[in-house]
Amino acid sequence: MNILLVAGGKKQTWPSLKKYDKYIGIDRGSFYLLEEDLPLDFAIGDFDSLSSEERERVRQNAKNFFSSSGRKKTIRIRNSH
C-alpha cells in the first residue's frame, strides 16, 4: 500500500499525487489535497494556518478528522545523576 503524507511546502517540489492508495493531510496539507481534487482519507493537525472557512471545508471532506488544541506541550527530562 502506498500512502502519501502532505504537509505543505511548494507544490512545484511535490511528486505526482495521483498514484497513492491513501492520502493523509497534515495541517495545511489537508487543504492542499482538497484543492487538487484528491481524496482526503485522514486530516491531522491543529490547522492554525487555515482560515475558519478552510478548516471547516477540511473537516467536512475528510474521511477521518483529528484536530489538536494547538497548545504546545513541553516535556522536561530531568537527569537524576
NORLINBEL-V409550 format. One record per backbone hydrogen bond with DSSP energy under -1.0 kcal/mol. NH is the residue of the N-H (numbers start at 1). CO is the residue of the C=O. E is the energy in kcal/mol with one decimal. If there is no record, write none. Layout:
BEGIN
nh & co & e
NH & CO & E
NH & CO & E
END
This chain:
BEGIN
nh & co & e
4 & 22 & -2.5
6 & 24 & -2.8
13 & 10 & -1.7
14 & 11 & -1.4
21 & 2 & -2.5
22 & 2 & -1.6
24 & 4 & -3.0
25 & 42 & -3.0
26 & 6 & -3.1
27 & 44 & -2.6
29 & 26 & -2.1
30 & 27 & -2.0
32 & 28 & -2.2
33 & 29 & -2.0
34 & 30 & -1.5
35 & 31 & -2.4
36 & 32 & -1.5
37 & 34 & -1.8
38 & 33 & -2.4
41 & 23 & -1.4
42 & 23 & -1.6
43 & 64 & -2.4
44 & 25 & -2.6
45 & 66 & -1.6
50 & 47 & -1.4
55 & 51 & -2.7
56 & 52 & -2.0
57 & 53 & -2.0
58 & 54 & -2.3
59 & 55 & -2.7
60 & 56 & -2.5
61 & 57 & -1.7
62 & 58 & -2.1
63 & 40 & -2.6
66 & 43 & -3.1
68 & 45 & -1.8
END
